[in-house]
Amino acid sequence: MHFVLTINQRDSRDVGDLVPDLIRTLRHLPAAVPFQRTVGDEAQGVLTDAATAVDAALTAVRERRWHVGIGVGELAVPLPADIRDARGFGLVYSRSAVERAQRSGDRIPLAVEGPDAELAGEAEAVLRLLGLIVAARTGAEWKVLDLMTPGARGQQKFVAQELGITAQAVSKAVVRSHWTEEWATRPAAARLLGLVYGPASLPPAALPYGV
């Protein structure tokens, strides 16, 4: 099973090309095909883990500058080093998803597509709710949250010392930003995303060009 993320920039005319920054931000994630520029202001990557796909999608949503399309489906193997040489239904779903994300208007610009359309819609709904939480955070809140580790105990005092603020201020930032709720919901989003997968794709020789 592959999760293909197609991420394109929303406002390149206003702020310039941010694709290199996005690729650097995502390069720590384990990927079957690392994120790389495809055309223009767009990047694509291939992941094999649903939780990692959720992480990548929310990382892009955080910046409020990207349309995110997640396609769930097989790709022809062996996977190429260059995403532009990849073929498979995951790419088709991802392209359709990002095009739909571009038409999302004022909503969180994220879409999911795959063989099971109903489950894709459910995964998309949960991811958009998470996106609302993530995109609404302030820079001050992110300074706190970027030092937090999900599931670790007793870390708020450490974060407070690192930032030179009170533990109470850290606690308020965590509560106000719904950080605990986000990380409690991520596994559900990943589980739904994994269920979107359907029948395996055709053998590589049977795939039409570009599919």
Summary of the structure (lengths in Angstrom):
residues: 211
radius of gyration: 17.9
end to end distance: 15.6
largest distance: 61.6
contacts: 671
relative contact order: 0.15
helix: 50%
strand: 15%
